[in-house]
Amino acid sequence: MKRAEIVEFYARLAADNPHPETELEAGNPFQLVVAVALSAQATDVGVNKATRRLFETVTTPQQMLDLGEDALKQHIKTIGLFNTKAKNVIALSQRLVDVYGGEVPNDRDALETLPGVGRKTANVVLNVAFGAETFAVDTHIFRVGNRTGLARGKTPLAVELKLDKATPQPFRLHAHHWLILHGRYVCKARRPECWRCIVADLCAFKPKTPPPKAALPKEP
């Protein structure tokens, strides 16, 4: 995709959704770290349902430690891999208390030392909590980047680095949310909804998916 096409691509997404936000519910950086860590192989809707009551009383790493692993499991047992995730959340809370004074660090390398936190999670936290121009490549962004031709790569890191290089101002801060939402609701994995895509003419994907056929009228 050429630079002028990339600018137009983002401009249309921006016009359609000027202020995109994460769909994960969190009241502070710590809750955000926990929510993103829990969202691996789970939906944001499912995570929000599990954390809504949890986050009413747990707002700090120390409060998470006071809650304990067994009680945490009861809150998140509807989420896939909840046993492993509970163990990681308790461990990352302990590290935040022991090493960072209970505060979430504004640094990718430091974030990646937290149990259960990889590069994608770190990038989400840096972007959402601290306003960094990062590109958190999940399955949606990986698919959109490759399918559209915006940023092709064989690995999430390769796609991230290409997005970082190709994405111009003033789109860098919100780019990762526009791409995630586009992949989640329009450029879907099994059947991209090209017929209602606002950037279809800029996209390299062929052949474009036609609209579903209207249901035949029932006989009287």
Buried (B, 14 or more C-beta within 10 A) or exposed (E): BEEEBBEBBBEBBBEBBEEBEBBBBBEEBBBBBBBBBBBBEBEBEBBBBBBEEBBEEBBBBBEBBEBEBEEBBEBBEEBEEBEEBBBBBBBBBBBBBEEBEBEBBBBBEBBEBBBBBBBBBBBBBBBBBEEBBBBBBBBBBBBBBBBBBBBBBEEBEBBBBBBBEBBEEEBBBBBBBBBBBBBBEBBBEEEBBBEEBEBBEBBEBEEEBEEEEEEEEEEE
